[in-house]
Amino acid sequence: MTDGGLRERKKRETRLALSRATIRLALERGLDAVSVEDVAAEVGVSERTFRNYFASKAEAVVAAQVERGQRIGEVLRERPADEPLWDALVHAVVEQFEPATAGPDADRYGAALQRLLAEPAVQHEVFRAHATAQDDLTAAVADRTGTTADDLYPQVVAAVVSAGLGAAMARWTRDPGQSLGSLIRDVFDQIRAGLPDPR
C-alpha cells in the first residue's frame, strides 16, 4: 500500500472511530449530554481532530451510514461481472450490515436508537446521507450495467435499494432482536419476486 493509501485508510479509520464513539455515547447519555470533547477523549484524539472531520455531532452520528453507502457501491463494483445484478446488490448491501446482531439489551438499544434518530439535526444528516448513498449507488449500477447515471434504469434500481434498505432498518430499529442481515435478505427477496400480493 502506498503512503497516500495508508494515510487515507488511517483517516477513514479515525472518522469511523469518532462516529462510533459519538453514537455509543449518545445512546448512553442522549446527544445533548455528549460534548465534542467527550467524543474526542473517547477516541484518544484532540477536539480539533474531531472538528477536522465533522461540523457537528449529528454529522458524526451519520458518518458510519455515509461510509456504508460508499462501501456498497465499492463492493458492487468488485463483484464478479457475470454475477446477476440483484445477487451482487444483496451481497454488497448485506456485507455492510451483517455484524449488526442482537444482544441481551436489544430492546433498550432499539428504543435509544429510535430517540437518537428522531433528533431533528440527526434526521437532517440522515436525509443528506441517503441522497449521497443513492447517487453513489446509481453510479455503481450504471457502471455495472453499461448505462450512465443519467439513465432511468440505474436511478430506479438505486431508489428501490434505498427504499428497501430503509424499510429493513426501520423494522430492525423497532425490533433489534432479529438479525438485520436476514431482514435485509428477506426485503430483497420480496423485491426480486416483484413484491407479489401477500394474500
N, C-alpha and C positions, 0 to 999 in steps of 0.2 A: 504494500500500500504506500502511495506517495505521501510526502509530508502534508500536502494540501488535503488529500483524502483523510488522513489521520486527524487533522485539525477539524475537518467538517464532522467526522464521526464523534469527536470529543464534544464539539458544540452541540450536536444533536443529543448526545447523552446527557449533557448538562441541562439542556432545555427540557428534556423529558423528566429528569430528576426533579427539577423545580416544579414542573406541572404536577407530578405525582405527589410531591410534598404539599403543595397547595391544596390539592383535593383531599388528601388524608387529614390535614389539619382543619380544613373547612368542614369536613364531615364530623370531626370530633367536637369542634367548638362553635361552628357557624362561621360563615365567610366574614362577617363584620368583626368578629372577635379575633381574627387572624391578621397579623401585620406582615408587611413585606419583609421586615426584619426577622420575624419568626420563621418564615419560609426559607430565607437565605441561611439562617443559622442551622436549620434542619438539614440542609444540603451541604453545609460547610463552605459556603461562598459568601461574598460580600453583598450588601444590599444593592450596590452599584451593578454587580453582575446580574442580579435579578432584573434591574431596570434596563440592562442592555438587551435582554431577551423579551421582556414583556412590558407593555404600557400600563397594565393593571392586573389585579389578582384574578379578575374574571377571564381575562385573556389567557392567563396561566392555567386556569381550570380547564379550558377548552383546548389547550395546546396538544394534549395527548390525542384528542379526537382529530385535530388537524393532521397530526403525524400519521394516524391510522388511515385517514383518507388518502394521503400521499402514498403510503405503502401499498394500498390496494391497487392503485394504478401501476406502481412499480412491479408488483408481483404479477399482475395480469400480463404485463409486457414480457416477463420472464417465463411464463408458462409455455409448454410446447406448442408450436404453431398449428399442429394438426389436432389439438385438443378442442372439442366443441366449446363454443364461446361461453355457454352458461355453466358448463363444468369448470372452466377456468375461472369464471367470475365467482362461483361459490367457493372454490378453493382460496382465491385471493381475499375474499371477504372474511371467511371463517378463520383463516390463519391469523388475522389481526385481533380476533376476539376470543379465540379458543381458551386462553389462560383464565378467562373470567368464569370462575366456578363458584358454586355455593359454599358458604361456610356456616359455622354454627350461629352466627349473628346475621344471617342473610336478610331476615325481615327488617331488622333495625337498620341495616345498611341501606336497604332499598328505600325506606322512609326518609333517611337522611339524604340520600342521593336525590330523591324527588324534591325535597326542600331546596337543596343546593341548585338544582337545575331550574327551579322556579324563580330564582333571583333574577330581577329584570336585566341587570348588567350581564349575567351569565347567559340568559336567553338571547340577548343581542349577539354575543360572541358565538353561540351555537348556530344561529342563523347564518352568520358570516362563514363559519366553518363548513356548514352544509353546502353553501354556494361554491366555496373553493373546491371542496371534495368532488362535487358534481362536475365542475369544469375539468378537473384533473382526470376524472374517470371518463368523461366524454372524449377527451383527447386520447386516452389509452385504448378505448374501444374503437375509436376511429383508426388508430394505428394498426390494431389487430385485424380489422375488417376491411382495410383498404379504402376506407371512406375518409372524409375530412370532418373536423369538429363542427363545421357549419352545416353538415348534413343532418337530416332529421333522425336517421336511424341511431347513431351513437348518442344523440341527445335524449331520445326516448329510452334507450337502454339504461343510461346513467340515471335518468329520473326514476325509472322503475326500481333500480337497485337502491337508490337513495330512499325511496318511499318504503320499500320492503325492509330495509335495514332500520329505518325509523320506527316502523311498526314492531319489529322484533325487540328493539331497545326499549320501547315504551312498555311492552309486555314484561320484559325482564326486570325493568325498574320496579314495576308493581309486584312482581313475584320473582325475586332473585334466587329463590331456592332451586330453580331449574337451571339446566345447562344452557348458557347463552349460545354456544356453538350449535347445539341441537335445535334450538329455537330458530336460529338463522337458517339452518338447513331446511327446516320444515316450511318456513316462509318461502324460500326459493323453490322448493319442490312444488308448492302451490302455484307460484308464478309460472314455472316451466310447464305445468299442466294446463295453463290457460285459465287459472282461477275458476275451476268448474263450480257450478252451483252446489253448495253443500247439502241441499235437500235431495 
